[in-house]
């Protein structure tokens, strides 16, 4: 097929899939940046799922429960597919290989205390029934209803077949960008490039809040 290509691992995936994911992630990040007022971190209540439709199944809201430790309060279906189970209430570090969790935890401290935006390059090596995968995780700080920086808006996109769950990733690179740096570059009326298409990305599932599950 003209629109397909074969990866080195033998997995056939649509041409331009990675480009579309990158476009959606740029729009995801730009939406959060548009909510920043000066160097202020947006509130959790400001997040509108309709504005992140391109990555709704990849998106999540995490809550800080201790320095370097977060748990998932809301999670898209792709995260449950990666773990092979419902992931709400689980530590976000469940997706990280044990050897990389200390590095991941240190970055989470920056996320909330600095605060800063985080970007991770991830890789899951091959194993029995588990093809090699790569991925990107983005985390952006949010304020709770009390005003403290203790929530995070994030997304996790992957490339490659999931195979046998659960999948855990090594951290190949971490990029930390302080909030005051990103906020200074955003104007109130910036347009969001791409990622807001009205595609049925859920393969027949209803769009909107149905992709997300809330922890009460």
C-alpha positions, 0 to 999 in steps of 0.5 A, spaced: 500 500 500 502 506 498 501 509 505 504 504 509 511 502 510 515 497 514 519 498 520 526 495 521 522 490 526 517 488 521 511 492 523 507 495 518 504 502 520 501 508 516 506 513 513 506 519 517 503 516 523 509 519 527 508 526 524 501 526 526 503 524 533 508 530 533 503 535 530 498 532 536 503 533 541 505 540 539 497 542 539 497 539 546 503 543 549 500 549 545 493 548 549 497 548 555 501 554 554 495 558 552 492 557 559 498 560 562 498 567 564 505 570 565 508 565 569 502 562 572 501 555 572 494 553 570 488 550 574 486 543 573 479 546 572 481 550 566 482 543 562 477 542 557 478 535 554 475 537 547 481 542 546 486 535 546 481 531 542 487 529 538 491 525 544 485 524 548 486 516 549 493 518 550 492 523 555 492 523 563 491 527 569 496 525 575 496 527 582 502 529 586 502 524 593 509 525 595 516 528 592 517 524 586 511 520 586 504 521 583 498 517 581 493 517 575 487 520 577 484 520 569 487 516 564 486 515 557 485 508 554 491 507 551 495 507 557 490 501 560 492 498 553 499 498 555 498 496 562 493 491 560 489 493 566 485 499 568 490 504 570 487 509 574 490 510 581 496 507 579 503 510 580 505 514 574 512 510 575 508 504 573 510 505 566 517 506 567 522 500 568 525 499 575 532 501 573 530 508 571 525 510 576 529 514 580 531 518 574 524 519 573 522 521 580 527 526 580 524 529 574 518 529 577 520 534 583 522 539 578 515 538 575 512 541 581 517 544 585 520 549 580 515 548 576 517 546 569 515 542 563 518 535 562 519 531 556 521 524 556 524 520 550 522 512 552 524 505 549 521 498 551 526 493 549 524 487 545 522 480 549 517 474 549 511 477 545 513 484 546 516 487 540 521 493 541 517 500 542 519 507 543 515 513 546 514 520 548 511 522 555 510 530 556 508 532 563 506 539 564 504 542 571 497 544 574 494 547 580 489 544 584 483 547 587 487 549 593 492 553 588 498 549 590 502 546 584 500 538 585 497 536 579 499 535 572 497 534 565 500 529 561 500 525 555 504 518 553 504 516 545 508 510 543 510 507 536 510 500 535 506 494 537 504 493 544 504 485 544 504 482 551 502 487 556 504 490 561 510 494 557 515 498 561 520 503 558 527 506 559 528 513 560 533 515 554 532 522 555 529 528 559 528 535 557 526 540 563 523 547 561 521 552 567 514 554 566 517 562 566 521 560 560 515 557 556 510 562 558 514 568 556 513 566 549 506 565 549 501 570 547 494 570 549 491 569 542 496 564 539 493 559 534 494 552 535 497 548 530 494 541 528 492 536 533 485 538 533 482 534 527 475 531 528 477 524 526 474 518 530 481 516 533 477 511 538 476 506 532 468 507 533 468 509 541 464 515 542 469 521 543 469 526 549 469 525 556 468 517 555 475 516 553 477 518 560 475 515 567 475 519 573 478 517 580 473 519 586 
